[in-house]
Amino acid sequence: MSPETEGVESLTRDLAEVSAVELITTVSVHLLSAAALRCGLAEDGEEYQDLDEARTIINALAGLVTAAAPDLGDTHARALRDGLRSVQLAFREASVIPDAPGDGPGEKYTGAVS
């Protein structure tokens, strides 16, 4: 067996040991972190701010959280929804020209955020 094949098999075994809830939560936290960074919430925020990128990430996160919420359970879903709302509000604050209510990133999945 080649080292490449062994590496793929090892990754497959690792993924097989992770529950769906843990995987979705982990991916969501990474998306939340990336969205916060792109909204300018990092220590050197303006250096990393990119609202076009943030919009794309927040839309993906909102779709994932909304679709997965029934399977995640209340505790996980609530924490992810809170984080999502926080980055949606950060995006709104960082925008020079704010989106109309209901038109902000992810709001087609979450409803208007205020």
Backbone as CSV, one residue per row, in Angstrom:
resi,resn,N_x,N_y,N_z,CA_x,CA_y,CA_z,C_x,C_y,C_z
1,MET,0.857,-1.172,0.000,0.000,0.000,0.000,0.902,1.234,0.000
2,SER,0.580,2.196,-0.861,1.396,3.401,-0.980,1.106,4.343,0.186
3,PRO,2.056,5.238,0.476,1.825,6.215,1.549,0.586,7.090,1.289
4,GLU,0.315,7.394,0.011,-0.874,8.181,-0.331,-2.146,7.445,0.047
5,THR,-2.207,6.160,-0.297,-3.379,5.344,0.010,-3.560,5.219,1.516
6,GLU,-2.476,5.040,2.241,-2.562,4.954,3.701,-3.086,6.250,4.299
7,GLY,-2.653,7.380,3.754,-3.113,8.677,4.246,-4.599,8.872,4.029
8,VAL,-5.088,8.483,2.859,-6.515,8.605,2.551,-7.318,7.689,3.467
9,GLU,-6.855,6.473,3.669,-7.569,5.546,4.548,-7.598,6.059,5.984
10,SER,-6.503,6.668,6.415,-6.450,7.221,7.762,-7.457,8.368,7.916
11,LEU,-7.519,9.253,6.922,-8.485,10.351,6.964,-9.916,9.828,6.937
12,THR,-10.163,8.805,6.160,-11.500,8.211,6.082,-11.894,7.635,7.435
13,ARG,-10.966,6.918,8.087,-11.254,6.372,9.421,-11.517,7.503,10.403
14,ASP,-10.719,8.582,10.347,-10.909,9.708,11.260,-12.289,10.336,11.069
15,LEU,-12.707,10.549,9.830,-14.018,11.136,9.566,-15.141,10.208,10.007
16,ALA,-14.931,8.917,9.869,-15.958,7.952,10.253,-16.208,7.958,11.759
17,GLU,-15.237,8.411,12.525,-15.364,8.432,13.979,-16.022,9.701,14.506
18,VAL,-16.280,10.679,13.640,-16.856,11.959,14.048,-18.354,11.938,13.782
19,SER,-19.121,12.316,14.791,-20.582,12.338,14.605,-20.971,13.481,13.672
20,ALA,-22.143,13.358,13.086,-22.652,14.394,12.176,-22.789,15.732,12.899
21,VAL,-23.298,15.707,14.121,-23.477,16.942,14.893,-22.127,17.612,15.128
22,GLU,-21.125,16.833,15.492,-19.796,17.394,15.728,-19.201,17.967,14.449
23,LEU,-19.371,17.274,13.354,-18.847,17.745,12.071,-19.526,19.052,11.653
24,ILE,-20.847,19.103,11.725,-21.584,20.309,11.348,-21.223,21.471,12.269
25,THR,-21.123,21.205,13.543,-20.763,22.253,14.500,-19.358,22.784,14.231
26,THR,-18.416,21.893,13.978,-17.041,22.303,13.700,-16.958,23.151,12.436
27,VAL,-17.606,22.710,11.378,-17.609,23.473,10.127,-18.263,24.836,10.358
28,SER,-19.353,24.864,11.102,-20.049,26.123,11.379,-19.171,27.095,12.162
29,VAL,-18.431,26.588,13.128,-17.535,27.450,13.909,-16.432,28.023,13.018
30,HIS,-15.918,27.221,12.098,-14.916,27.730,11.151,-15.521,28.820,10.262
31,LEU,-16.734,28.606,9.789,-17.403,29.619,8.974,-17.681,30.884,9.786
32,LEU,-18.094,30.732,11.038,-18.309,31.889,11.908,-17.023,32.686,12.090
33,SER,-15.933,31.995,12.321,-14.641,32.662,12.508,-14.226,33.409,11.249
34,ALA,-14.400,32.760,10.101,-14.043,33.396,8.830,-14.926,34.606,8.562
35,ALA,-16.215,34.493,8.854,-17.131,35.621,8.645,-16.772,36.789,9.556
36,ALA,-16.476,36.502,10.806,-16.080,37.561,11.743,-14.817,38.266,11.262
37,LEU,-13.861,37.492,10.810,-12.616,38.058,10.284,-12.902,38.971,9.099
38,ARG,-13.731,38.509,8.171,-14.047,39.285,6.958,-14.945,40.484,7.260
39,CYS,-15.637,40.460,8.392,-16.430,41.628,8.802,-15.568,42.664,9.516
40,GLY,-14.311,42.334,9.721,-13.395,43.278,10.348,-13.331,43.175,11.857
41,LEU,-13.730,42.045,12.419,-13.764,41.892,13.869,-12.465,41.353,14.468
42,ALA,-11.450,41.136,13.648,-10.163,40.653,14.156,-9.399,41.809,14.793
43,GLU,-8.315,41.485,15.473,-7.495,42.505,16.124,-7.062,43.583,15.129
44,ASP,-6.581,43.180,13.979,-6.230,44.107,12.902,-7.349,44.081,11.872
45,GLY,-8.557,44.340,12.324,-9.771,44.132,11.549,-9.781,44.697,10.154
46,GLU,-9.385,45.939,9.999,-9.474,46.565,8.681,-8.585,45.882,7.653
47,GLU,-7.504,45.305,8.104,-6.584,44.611,7.187,-7.255,43.407,6.525
48,TYR,-8.146,42.746,7.247,-8.774,41.518,6.752,-10.212,41.716,6.282
49,GLN,-10.760,42.897,6.491,-12.161,43.128,6.147,-12.388,43.013,4.641
50,ASP,-13.374,42.225,4.287,-13.785,42.050,2.896,-15.258,41.650,2.937
51,LEU,-16.124,42.634,2.769,-17.550,42.385,2.947,-18.153,41.508,1.855
52,ASP,-17.581,41.514,0.662,-18.062,40.590,-0.378,-17.828,39.147,0.055
53,GLU,-16.637,38.877,0.579,-16.324,37.535,1.081,-17.204,37.211,2.284
54,ALA,-17.373,38.176,3.176,-18.198,37.957,4.370,-19.624,37.591,3.982
55,ARG,-20.174,38.278,2.986,-21.551,37.994,2.545,-21.673,36.535,2.089
56,THR,-20.721,36.083,1.303,-20.755,34.705,0.800,-20.677,33.702,1.944
57,ILE,-19.779,33.951,2.869,-19.608,33.038,4.010,-20.859,33.027,4.881
58,ILE,-21.413,34.192,5.161,-22.614,34.276,6.010,-23.796,33.601,5.336
59,ASN,-23.941,33.770,4.034,-25.023,33.072,3.316,-24.880,31.559,3.464
60,ALA,-23.660,31.046,3.286,-23.431,29.603,3.414,-23.699,29.126,4.836
61,LEU,-23.229,29.888,5.798,-23.438,29.536,7.203,-24.923,29.528,7.549
62,ALA,-25.653,30.539,7.100,-27.087,30.612,7.389,-27.834,29.424,6.791
63,GLY,-27.468,29.054,5.570,-28.101,27.893,4.947,-27.810,26.616,5.715
64,LEU,-26.557,26.448,6.117,-26.165,25.251,6.863,-26.868,25.185,8.215
65,VAL,-26.823,26.272,8.956,-27.424,26.278,10.296,-28.940,26.069,10.217
66,THR,-29.582,26.736,9.283,-31.037,26.602,9.142,-31.425,25.176,8.762
67,ALA,-30.705,24.602,7.821,-31.026,23.245,7.376,-30.720,22.202,8.448
68,ALA,-29.644,22.400,9.190,-29.204,21.389,10.152,-29.837,21.537,11.528
69,ALA,-30.409,22.691,11.835,-30.921,22.964,13.186,-31.824,21.865,13.746
70,PRO,-32.772,21.329,12.978,-33.628,20.290,13.561,-32.863,19.043,14.016
71,ASP,-31.739,18.770,13.387,-30.952,17.587,13.742,-29.886,17.862,14.792
72,LEU,-29.580,19.129,15.030,-28.501,19.477,15.950,-28.922,19.461,17.406
73,GLY,-30.189,19.653,17.640,-30.655,19.780,19.015,-30.607,21.236,19.433
74,ASP,-31.399,21.574,20.411,-31.584,22.966,20.814,-30.293,23.644,21.260
75,THR,-29.485,22.981,22.054,-28.275,23.604,22.594,-27.306,24.004,21.490
76,HIS,-27.006,23.082,20.591,-26.072,23.381,19.502,-26.668,24.397,18.531
77,ALA,-27.918,24.200,18.159,-28.555,25.090,17.191,-28.645,26.512,17.735
78,ARG,-28.995,26.663,18.988,-29.116,28.000,19.577,-27.772,28.722,19.569
79,ALA,-26.712,28.033,19.942,-25.382,28.662,19.957,-24.967,29.097,18.551
80,LEU,-25.235,28.255,17.570,-24.874,28.603,16.191,-25.742,29.742,15.667
81,ARG,-27.015,29.735,16.010,-27.890,30.843,15.584,-27.438,32.167,16.202
82,ASP,-27.027,32.121,17.475,-26.538,33.335,18.138,-25.288,33.864,17.456
83,GLY,-24.373,32.954,17.135,-23.152,33.360,16.438,-23.456,33.917,15.062
84,LEU,-24.363,33.269,14.360,-24.770,33.734,13.038,-25.368,35.128,13.127
85,ARG,-26.255,35.336,14.064,-26.867,36.661,14.240,-25.802,37.714,14.526
86,SER,-24.812,37.359,15.325,-23.734,38.301,15.661,-22.960,38.733,14.418
87,VAL,-22.625,37.781,13.538,-21.876,38.178,12.337,-22.779,38.911,11.345
88,GLN,-24.067,38.579,11.334,-24.998,39.326,10.476,-25.068,40.789,10.934
89,LEU,-25.135,41.009,12.237,-25.169,42.376,12.762,-23.847,43.092,12.532
90,ALA,-22.740,42.377,12.683,-21.421,42.968,12.426,-21.303,43.387,10.966
91,PHE,-21.826,42.562,10.081,-21.823,42.898,8.660,-22.627,44.178,8.429
92,ARG,-23.790,44.261,9.024,-24.653,45.435,8.859,-23.933,46.697,9.353
93,GLU,-23.270,46.599,10.496,-22.537,47.740,11.049,-21.362,48.147,10.169
94,ALA,-20.706,47.183,9.555,-19.526,47.464,8.737,-19.879,47.991,7.351
95,SER,-21.122,47.789,6.929,-21.536,48.193,5.589,-21.721,49.709,5.500
96,VAL,-21.131,50.293,4.469,-21.301,51.724,4.232,-22.725,51.996,3.754
97,ILE,-23.220,51.129,2.883,-24.591,51.227,2.386,-25.326,49.978,2.869
98,PRO,-26.112,50.130,3.939,-26.769,48.947,4.514,-27.799,48.325,3.569
99,ASP,-27.919,47.019,3.666,-28.954,46.293,2.928,-30.307,46.610,3.547
100,ALA,-31.346,46.524,2.742,-32.705,46.664,3.263,-32.987,45.503,4.214
101,PRO,-33.840,45.722,5.217,-34.175,44.612,6.113,-34.665,43.397,5.315
102,GLY,-34.109,42.257,5.618,-34.455,41.021,4.918,-33.569,40.722,3.730
103,ASP,-32.751,41.703,3.309,-31.861,41.509,2.159,-30.403,41.329,2.552
104,GLY,-30.092,41.369,3.824,-28.713,41.195,4.287,-28.260,39.765,4.109
105,PRO,-26.976,39.526,4.322,-26.456,38.166,4.139,-27.146,37.165,5.066
106,GLY,-27.594,36.095,4.468,-28.229,35.009,5.213,-29.671,35.251,5.593
107,GLU,-30.169,36.468,5.377,-31.516,36.785,5.847,-32.616,36.088,5.061
108,LYS,-32.301,35.582,3.866,-33.327,34.809,3.172,-33.570,33.473,3.880
109,TYR,-32.620,33.064,4.719,-32.782,31.833,5.494,-33.244,32.106,6.926
110,THR,-32.820,33.244,7.485,-33.073,33.523,8.901,-34.177,34.535,9.142
111,GLY,-34.565,35.251,8.108,-35.455,36.389,8.301,-34.624,37.617,8.633
112,ALA,-35.253,38.765,8.653,-34.548,40.018,8.910,-33.912,39.998,10.293
113,VAL,-32.706,40.539,10.370,-31.961,40.596,11.629,-31.885,42.052,12.060
114,SER,-32.228,42.296,13.324,-32.126,43.678,13.832,-31.572,43.679,15.228
